[in-house]
């Protein structure tokens, strides 16, 4: 019996040591999907955006910043491509509040504004863009060409009807709706679902030899996966990471934050509602 007890102790002692180790704190991630304030016109469907440097819009952005600051994010990530290994956005180093009256970009208006309010030394760029030797992460031209060549152009247009309708509604509300209210729409489950349907709807465009619909889905997921992997390189256990990114990334980044081990997704909607109120 003593020999059996000794053997059991030897077997169980390593296991008990593993169980006693304290697991790392998860990284909390909040995804803020935005529309492009400077309206660069690079999307398939674009919205004409009000000038966010007006006094009224600046007051709305201050309210948004105050609401987001209540979460006390420890790191702020923006849709800008910055070099590793630290991914620091060097442009933030030259930021002053005076820039808010001149630069309409959402990285400056939301990201830099909030980082300055919180006293952050750094803002981080986690974007992933195709360059030399890298794929085009949004090869929509190939999807369009295949659809046109195979008499499926109207079918492809129909997939984007929902996106166009959303953009038209957004355009109509621009004059009377606050920025926070617009962001509530862009971060809603309905908006994420619309983007999911749009991308997955393009899977039908292809044949046995050419699969542009599958490729645009694969490359778009790859871009978001690489962005999320950069988030993992930037963050440390216990961090609260605010991600400010185009709302077209929202569905995939939220899915990754929900499902990847070591992360907790924090809903952004309560803070947007607070800013809107």
N, C-alpha and C positions, 0 to 999 in steps of 0.2 A: 504493500500500500504506500509505503514511504517513497519507493522508487517511482510509482505511478504519479504520486503527488509532485515529485521533483520534475518529472518529464512534463506534466501539465503546466507547471510554473514556468519552465523554460519556453514552452510553446506560446503561452499566453502573454508572457512579459513583453515581447516585442509589439504584440498587438495593442496591449494596453498603453505602451509608449506612444504609438501612432495616434490612438484615440485621444490621448491627453494633449496632443499638439493643437494649439488654437488656430482655427482656419483664418486665412487672410480676410480682412474686411472687403466686402464687394465695392466695386467702383459704381457710384450712382451716376446715371446718365440721364440728362434731360435734353430732348431734341426739340429745338425751336425751328420749325419750317417757316421760311419767309418767301415773299415775292421780291423780285429784284427792284429796289428803289430807284436805281439809275436807269432802268429799262434798256438794257443793252440789246434786246431784240434777238437773242441767240436761241430762244426756244421755238418749238414748232408752232405754238400758240402763245402770243404775247399780249400783255396788258399795258395800256398807257397809264403811267403812274403820276399822281399829283406830285408837285414839288414838295419834298419833305423838309426843306429848309425854311418854310414859312413859319411864323410865330405859332400858329395853331398846331401844325404838325410837330414842331419842336416840343411843345407842351405835352402832346400825346406821347412822344418818344421818351420824355422825361418820366411820365407816369409809368410807361412800360419798364423803363430802367429801374425805377424804384420798386416795382412789383417783383421783377426778377431778382433784384438784390436781396429780397427777403429770404430767398432760398440759400443765399451765401455760397455760390459756386466757388470752388477753389481753383478751377481752371476753365478758361473760355477758349473754345475752338471755333475757327471761322473757315469759310469756304475759300481758302487761299492756299496755294501750293507753296510750302516752305521746305527747306532742305533738312534732312535728318543729320545727326541723330536726335537733335533736340526739337526740331520743327518749330522754332521760334519765328514768329512773324515780325521781321525787322521793321516793317512800316509802322508798327505800333510805337516804336521807340521815339518817333518824331511827332506823336500825336499831342495836340493841345485842344482844349475845348473850342478854340476859335475855328478849328476845321469843321465843326458841325454846321457852321453857317455856309460852308462852301462845298463840301464833299457829300454827295447824295447816297453813296454806296452804303448798303445795309451793314457791311463789315464795320464801317466807321460809325454809322449812326446808332447801331445797337451794340456791336461787339466792343469797339474801343470805348464808347461812352460808358458802358457798364464796367469794363475793366478799370477805367480811370476812377469811377465812383467807388469801386471796391479797393482801390489801391494796389491792383495787381501789377507786378513788374513786367509780366509777359502775357502776350496773347499767342496762340498757337495756330498755325496753318496746317490743316490735315487733308486738303483736297488732293485728288489724283487726276492728272490730265495726261492724255496721250501725247507722247513726244516721239523723237526719233527712235526707232526700234520698238515702239510700244503700239498697242492696238488703238483704233478709234473706239472709244467707249460708247459712242452713240452713233452707229453707222446707219442713220435713218435714210440716207440717200440711197443705199442699196435696197432697203425695203421698198421705198417709193419706186425705184427703177423696176424691181421685180413685179410689183403690183401693176404698174403701167404696161409692162411687156406682156403680162398674162391676163389682161382685161379685168384686173381686180382693183383698179384705182378707186372706183366709187366705194368698194367695200372697205378699203383702207381709210378713205375720208370719213366714212360712217363711224369708224372707231373713235375718231377724234371729235365727233359731233358733241359728245358729252363735255369734253375739255373746252371746246369753243363756247358752249352754252354757259359753263361756269365762268369763263373769262368775260363773257358779255354781261353776266349778272354782276360780277365784280366791278366791271367798268361803270355800270349804272350806279353802283353804290358808292363810288369813289368820293363824290362830292359831299355826301352826308354821313359817311361811315368813318369812325376813327380807325387809326392804324391797328390798335389792339383788336377791334372787332373784325377787321380784315384778316388778321392773323389767326383768330379763332376759326374762321372758315378754312384757312390753309392748314391748320393742324387738326382738323376734325377727322373722325374715323371715315366719314363719307369721302373726304378728299383723298385719304390714303387708299381707300377702296377704288376710287376712280382711277388713280394712277396704276394700281394693280391690274385692273381690268384692261386698261389701255395697253400696257406692255404685254400682258399675257394674250390679249387679243391679236397681237402681231405674230404670234407663233404660227398662225395658219398660212403665213405668206412664205412659201418655199415649196420645193419639190425634192425628189430623191437625190438630185445632184447639187442643188443650191438652196441653202437654208438661211436667208437673211433675217427672217423673223426670229428664228432660234438664236442667231448670233447676236442680235441687238439685245435680247433678253440676257444672254450669257455675259456679254461685255458690260452691260449696265449693272448687273449684279456684281461682276468683278470689280468695277469702280467703287461701288459702295462697300464691298468687302475689304478692299484695300484701304479705304478711308477709315473703316472701323478698326482695322488692324493697326493703323497709325494711332488712333485713339488709345489703343492698348499699349503702344510704345510710349505715349506721352503720359498717361495717367499712372498713378500709384494707388495701392490699396487704400480705401477710405476716402479717395477724392470724390468731389461732387463736380462733374464735368457738364458744362453747358455747351451744347453744340448748336451753332447758328449756321443754317444751311438752306439751300433752296428747297422748297416744300416738295419738289419732285423726288427728293431723296428720302422723304420721311418714312414711307412704308417700309423700305428695306433697312434703314438704320434702326428704326424702332424694333423691327423683327429681330435684328442681330442683338440689340441690347436686351431684349426679352429672353432670347434663347442661348446666347453665348454664356458659358460658365464664368462666374466671377463678376457679373454685372447685374445691376438692378435698374430697371427703367422707371424713371420718375415722371409722372404726367405733368405736362406743361400747362394744360388747360386752366387749372385753378388760378395760376398766376396771370394768365391772359385775361381771365374774367375779372380779376382784381384791378388790372390796369384799365380795362374797359369801363368799370364802374366808377 
